[in-house]
């Protein structure tokens, strides 16, 4: 009788465990679409089904995806300190128009190339949001330099060019991306040279520059983990290096006040 009672209890415990496991697996199945935003189906099985929570490749992928989404989220505001600084001072002193234009053109190419390639949005989405903010910055520059016609042309021109780039064959887009590397470098170099000539950083925003630097560092990690494309990697490394130089200039000219003029 005692053996029968123990067997009954064991059977009940087994049934409870199986029911609990079935409910858990059903829950995992339900939330899998959300989990796939941060990992592959293979990693879902490894971590949540096989309970191998310390699987290094999957952990790296999860960190990379989380960083990627954080970069995209941060990029929605990365240029706003610069936008607000220009609005508050009503001046574009010390800023380079060529820098903004080249940066916008390069951002259009990056967005078009990644979109056509079908790369995960978490690996390039910041370029899309930065491009929107660059349209605002260009509009501000033209407004505060009394070029209102160019300000009104900027808004429709950028999306039109961006759409046109997505219609190009991939080989042409790859050439555009290759050409954008020296252009992006030039956009940063122009600002670096302007800072050196002026002896100050003008209306350039330290917060925006610091966020650009940190974002590039994080993006370098995500690209190494998720994107096998040397063009993208070279692009990120180049921009990261030049952002570091601009950040160093802030430290060099920290106590230097820019002149009160409307434009450079």
N, C-alpha and C positions, 0 to 999 in steps of 0.2 A: 504493500500500500504506500509505503514511504517512497519507494522507487517510482511508483506511478505518479505520485504527487510532484516529485522533482522533475520527472519527464514532462509533466503538464506545464509546470512553470517555465521549463527550458523552451518548450514549444511556444509558449506565449511570448517570451522574451525574443525569440527568433522572429516571430511574426511582427512584433512591434519594431524590431530593427529593420526588417525588410520593408515595412510600411514607411518608416521614417526615411530610409534610403530612397525609396521610390518617390516620396514627396520632395526630397532634396534634389534628385535628378530632374524631376519635373520643373522645379523652380529654376534650376540652372538652364534648362531648355528654354524657359520663358524669358530669362534675362540675357540669353546668348546674343541677341542682336545688339544690346547695349555693350556687352563685353567685347564684341568684335570691333568696336570703335578703338579699343586699346590693345587688342591682341588678335592672333589668328585662331582659327578653329582648333588647330593642333594644340595651341597653348591653353585654350579653354579646357580641352580634355586632359592635358598634362596636369594643370593646376587644380581644377575643380572636380575632375572625375577620378584621376589617379592620385590626387593630393600631394603632388610633388611641387610644393610651394616655393622651393629654393632652386628651381630650374633656371640656370643662369641666362641662357638665350632668351627665354620668355620674359624674365625680369627686365633685361635690357630693353626688349621691345616695349614693354609696358611703360618703363621710364621714358623711353624715346617718344612714345605716343602722347603721354601726359605732358611732357615738355613741349611737344609740337602744338598741342591745343592751348597750352599756356602762352606760347609765343603768339599764336593767332589772336588769342583774347587780348593780350597786351598790345598787339599791333593796332588794335582799334583806337587806341589813345596815344600811341607813341609820338605822333607829331603834334598833338594838341597843346603841350606846353609851348612849342614853338609858335603855333597859331595864336595862342593866348598872349604870348609875349609881344608879338607883332601888333596885335589888336590893342593891347594896353599902352604900348609906346607910340602907336600910329607911325611906325618907322620901320624901314627895312635896311637900316644902316648896317654895314658889315656883312650883309648877306649877298650871295652870288646867284643871280638869275640863271646863269648857265648850269649851276649845280642842280637847281630844282628841275630844270627842263631835262637835263640828261638823266637825272634820277627817275623822273616820271617815264621817260622813254624806255629806260632799262627795265623798270617795273612792269610796263606793258608787255615787253618781250618775255620776261620771266613768267608772268601770269599766262600768257598765250601758250608758251612752250610746255609748261607743266600741265595745263588744262588739256592740250592735245595729246600729250603723252599719257594722260590718265593717272598721274601720280596722286597719292593721297593728299587731300586738301590740308591735312595737318602738317605737311612738309613744305607748303608754299603759300598757305592762305594769308600770311602776313603781308605778302607783296600786294595782294588784292586790296586789303584795307589801307595799306600805306599809300597806294596809288590814289585812292579816294581823297586822302588827306593832302596829298601833293597837289591835287586839283585845287583844293582850298588855298594852299600856300601860294600857288601860282596866281590865283585870282587876287589874293591879298597883295602880292608884289605889284601886279599891274594896277591895282586900285590906288596904292600909295605912291605910285610913280606916274599917276595921271595918264594911264593907258587903258581907259575903260573899254575900248573896243576889243582889245586883246583879252581883257577879263571875260567878256561875254562869249568870245570865241573858244576859250579854253574848255568850258563845261561840255559842249557837244563834241569837240574835237577828240578828246582823250578816249571816250568810249567808242567812237567811230573807228579810230586807229586800232584800238584793242581788238574790236570785232574783226577788222580786216586781217590782222595778224593771225587770228585763229583759222582763217580760211586758207592760209598758205600751206603748201606741202611741208611735211615734217623736215625734210632735208633743208629747205629754205629757212625754216624756223631755227634749226640747229645752227645754221650759218649766222642768223640774226643774234642768237644767244652768244655765239663765239665773239661776234663783233661788239656785243654789249659789255663784254668783260673790260676792254680798255676804256669804253665810254663810262662805265660805272666808276672805274678807277679815276678817270679824268674828272668826273663830277666831284669826287671827294678831294682830289688834288687841287682843284680850283678853289674850294673852300679853305683848304690848308694854306694855299698861297695867299689868298685874300687875308686870312688871319695874320700871316707873317708880315705882309705889307702894311696892314693897318696897325699892327702892334697890339691888337685886342681881338676878342671874339665877337664884338658887336652885339647884335640882337639874336645871335645864335643861342639856342636853349641848351643849358647844361643837362637838364633832365632828359630831353629828347636824345641828346648825344650819348648819354650814359645808357639809356634804354636801347639805343641802336647797338651799342657795344655788347651789352649783356645778351640781347636778342640774337646777335650773330654768333656769340659763343655757344649759346644753347642750340641754335639751328645747326651749327657745325656737328654737334653730337647726333642730332636726329637724322641728318643727311647721311652720316657715316653708318648709322644703324639701318636705315630704311630705303635709301636710294642709291642704286649702283649706276651713277652717272658722273663721270669725271668733270664735265662742263659745269654742272651744278656745284660740285665740290670746289673747283678752282674759283668760281664766282664768290662763294661764301668766304673762302680763305682770304681772297683779295680785299673784299669789303671789310672783313673783320680787322685786318691789319691797318687799313686806312682809318677806320673808326677809332682804333687805339691811338693813332697819331693825333686826331682831332681832340680826343679826350685829354691827351697829354697837354695840348695847347691851352685848355681851360685851366689846368694847374699852373702853366707858365704865365698866363695873363689874368690870373684870378682877381687881382686888385686893380686892374686897368679899366677905367670907365670909357665907354664908347662916346663919340661926339653926338650932339643933338641935331642930326640932319635927317632929311626925308629919305634919301637913297644914296647908295654908294656911287 
